Amino acid sequence: MKAEQYNREMDNEIRSKRIFTVAMLRDFGLAYSQDSASGANWLIGKLQIAKEILQSGGSIEIAEETPITISSITDLESWIRQRYPGFSDDV
């Protein structure tokens, strides 16, 4: 699958199911660990989708070992600070 199609499908899945799946979190971690602007921008884009969901009154499930549901931007920012230090101000 081409990267563009993969990204589009992931974006659609995040928006429709309002979840960050285990596979997504794995990919987010890989992007975060890369020392590249493209990886950082890709991850920020995915996190911004979650913020859009919250701004429209929705919530998003995070499929971590102990799943959590985030329903406020404050909680999202806190989760981002814990999981992806340095990215919360960019979302």
C-alpha positions as CSV (number, residue, x, y, z in Angstrom):
1,M,0.0,0.0,0.0
2,K,1.3,3.4,-0.9
3,A,2.0,5.9,1.9
4,E,-0.5,8.4,0.7
5,Q,-3.3,5.8,0.7
6,Y,-2.2,4.5,4.1
7,N,-2.3,8.0,5.6
8,R,-5.7,8.7,4.1
9,E,-7.1,5.4,5.4
10,M,-5.7,6.0,8.8
11,D,-7.1,9.5,9.0
12,N,-10.5,8.2,7.9
13,E,-10.4,5.5,10.6
14,I,-9.4,7.9,13.3
15,R,-12.3,10.2,12.3
16,S,-14.9,7.5,11.9
17,K,-14.1,5.2,14.8
18,R,-12.6,7.9,17.1
19,I,-9.8,5.6,18.2
20,F,-6.0,5.3,18.2
21,T,-5.6,1.6,17.7
22,V,-2.6,-0.4,19.0
23,A,-1.2,-0.5,15.4
24,M,-1.6,3.3,15.2
25,L,0.2,3.8,18.5
26,R,3.0,1.6,17.2
27,D,3.3,3.7,14.1
28,F,3.1,6.9,16.1
29,G,6.0,5.7,18.3
30,L,8.1,5.0,15.2
31,A,7.4,8.4,13.8
32,Y,8.2,10.0,17.2
33,S,11.5,8.1,17.5
34,Q,12.7,9.2,14.0
35,D,14.9,12.2,13.9
36,S,13.1,13.8,11.0
37,A,10.7,16.7,10.3
38,S,8.5,14.5,8.1
39,G,8.0,11.9,10.9
40,A,7.2,14.7,13.4
41,N,4.8,16.4,11.1
42,W,3.1,13.2,10.3
43,L,2.5,12.4,14.0
44,I,1.4,16.0,14.7
45,G,-1.2,15.7,11.9
46,K,-2.6,12.5,13.5
47,L,-2.8,14.2,16.9
48,Q,-4.5,17.2,15.4
49,I,-7.3,15.0,14.1
50,A,-7.9,13.9,17.8
51,K,-8.0,17.6,18.8
52,E,-10.6,18.3,16.0
53,I,-12.7,15.4,17.3
54,L,-12.6,16.9,20.8
55,Q,-13.3,20.4,19.6
56,S,-16.5,19.1,18.0
57,G,-17.7,17.6,21.3
58,G,-16.5,14.0,20.7
59,S,-14.1,11.8,22.5
60,I,-11.3,9.5,21.4
61,E,-10.3,6.1,22.7
62,I,-6.6,5.3,23.2
63,A,-6.1,1.5,22.9
64,E,-3.1,1.3,25.3
65,E,-2.5,-1.6,27.6
66,T,-5.2,-0.1,29.8
67,P,-7.5,1.6,27.3
68,I,-8.5,5.2,28.1
69,T,-11.0,7.6,26.7
70,I,-10.0,11.2,26.3
71,S,-12.9,13.7,26.2
72,S,-11.2,17.1,26.7
73,I,-8.4,19.0,25.0
74,T,-6.7,19.4,28.4
75,D,-6.6,15.6,28.8
76,L,-5.3,15.2,25.3
77,E,-2.5,17.7,25.9
78,S,-1.6,15.9,29.1
79,W,-1.5,12.5,27.3
80,I,0.6,14.0,24.5
81,R,3.1,15.5,27.1
82,Q,3.5,12.1,28.8
83,R,3.7,10.0,25.6
84,Y,5.4,12.4,23.1
85,P,7.3,15.1,25.1
86,G,7.7,18.3,23.2
87,F,4.8,17.8,20.9
88,S,1.9,19.1,22.9
89,D,2.5,22.8,21.9
90,D,2.5,21.8,18.2
91,V,-1.0,20.2,18.3
